[in-house]
Amino acid sequence: RRVLFRSRDSHDNTLDARLPTRKRLGSFTRMSAGTDANAVTRWLGQMLLPVHGVPESHRGRSVNPTDRYGPMVRLMKQRHTVNIRRWRSSTTGCAWQTMYGDGTIRRWIESPYPRGPMSAAVFLHEVGHHAIGFNRYKPRCLEEYMAWQWALNAMNELNITITPRVQMRVERALRYAVAKAKRRGIRRLPRELVKYAG
């Protein structure tokens, strides 16, 4: 099997430590915050059955049986065919694809389990990389921008509050992505990212 594309957090080296042969292809996310859980439950209630038991790959952590974000997680996994490799205890995330010998492609993410707006934003940002498609937007900093926009739009759709801390984290992440692109010698920034170059 081989890894096709990956987005990873510049502040987290755990994935590379486990998978030393995989090439770094991007930079990650980090966030947190609070939400209108009742609105999420109402909106998803007609689409999905209640989530029972421990979420996939939750590694033995206790889960509130009245989990408010379970329906959202189920919806995103089903809609975008995403697999959870593990739930992280930190607010970092990673997204990648693996191609197997028979041509099968599996989509993977690692992120915190959504418990509030910030962890939900991290989760949705990683799903967003798969939703928009790897290598569809270039340069790399534009892909980060589009994945964040996708995540924010999903939060609005799900009535999850985009708090000032979430907005600040998105801005910091995009400023970092632009600075990284400039260090690597980018000649012209996409117009969407010019405001993050200062």
N, C-alpha and C positions, 0 to 999 in steps of 0.2 A: 504493500500500500504506500501511497505517498500523499503528503500534505500539499494541497493546491494553493490556498491562500490563507492568511491569518492576520487578524488584528489583535494586537496585544498592548498591555499597559506598560508604558515606559518606566513605571515605578515598581514593576513586579517581575522578578526573574524566575518565579517558581516553575512556570511552564517550560522554559528553556532548560532549566536544570533537570527536569524529568525527561525532556526530549531533545538531547543535545544536537541531533542531526537536523533538526528542523530549522529552516531559514526564517529569520525575522522578516516580516513583511509589513509591519505597521506599528501603530502606537495605540494604546488602550484608553480606558475610561475610569473614572472614579467619581462617585457622587453619594447623595442621600436625601431624606425628607418625609412629609405627611399627606394623607389623601382622603377623598370622600369614598370610603369603602362601600357604603350603602349604595351609592350610585353605580359603582363597578358591579356589585352583586346584582342590582336590578337590570342593568344593561345586558349582562351576560347570562342572567338566569334562564332565559328562554332558549339559549343556544347550547348550554352544556349541562351535563349531569353534575351533581355535587362531587367535589373531590374528596375521596376517602383515603385515610391512611397517610403514610409519609410520602412526600414528593420524591420522584426519581432521584437517585444518587444523593439523598440528603444526608448520608453518612451518619445516621443514628441520632441526629438532633431532634429534640422534641418539637412537635408542631401543634399549634393550637387547632383543635378540631373545628373551630369556627373560622378557619383561615380565610381572610378576606381576599387575598390575592391569588388563591388557588385557581379560580375560574379563568383569570387573566393568563396565568402561566399555561394552563391547558389550551386555551384558545390560541396563544402564540405558537406553542409547540405544534399544534395540529395544522394551523394555517400556513406556517412556514417550514414545516417538516424539520424542526430543530431538535437536536438531542442535547441533553444536559450531561456533560461529563462529570461535573461535580458542582455543588453549591459552595461558594466561598464564604468565609467568615468576614473577610474584608470587603470594602466597597471598590473592588477592582474587577475587571472582566476581560474576557478573551473570546474571540470568534475565529473559527477556521473550518476548512473543508478537507475531507480525506477521500482520495480515490482508491478503490480496491482493484484487485487484479481483474475482476469480471466487469469493470467499468462502472460499478456502483459508486455513487458519491454520497457521503454522509455529512450532514451539517452539524457542527458542534459549537457549543458555547460553555464558558464558565462565567459565573456571576454570583453576586449575593442573592439569596432568596428574597423576593420582594416583600418587604414589611412596611414600607412607607414610600413617599415620592422619590427620595434619592436612590434607594436600592432598586425601586421600580425603574427609574431612569437608566441606571446601569444595565439592568436586565434588558430593557427595550432597546437601548443603544446597540447591544451585542446582537440581538435579534435583527435589528435594523441593518447590520452589515450583510446579513443573508437576504433580507427582504429587498434591498436595493441592488444586490449582486456585487460580488467581488470583482475588482478590475474593470468595473463599468465606468467609473468616474476617475479621471486622472487630471492632475497629479494626486498623490496620496492624501494630501491635506484636504482636497475637495471631497474625497470619499468620506473622510471623517466628518466634514461639515454636513454632507447629505445624510449620513447615519444619525447624527445628532438631530437634524431636522425631522427625520422620520420618527425618532423616539419622542420628540416634543409633540408632533402631530398625533401620535398614538396616545400620549398622555391626555391630550385634549379630547380625543375621541372617547377615551375611557373615563373621563371626568376625574382624572388624577391631578391634583393641584401642582402646578409648576411654581415652586416656591422661589424666593429670591436666591436661596442657596443653590438650588438647581441651576438657575440662570447664570449665577456666578461660576459654577463649576463648568458649565458648557463653554462660557467665554474663556476661562483659563485653559481648558482643553484645546480650544481652537487657536488660541494665541501660542500655545506650545507647539501645535501641529505646524503652524505657519513658521515659527522660529526654526523648527527642525528642517522644514523645506528650504528655508533660506540658507541654513548651514550647509545643506547638501547642494547648494548652487542653483536653485530654481531661478529662472530668468524672468518669468512673468507670473504673478499670482492671479488666480481666478478672481473675477470682480467681487464675488461673494465674500472673499476672504481679505480683501484689502483693508477693511476696517480693523482687522485683528493683527495688522502688521506693525502697529505703533508701539 
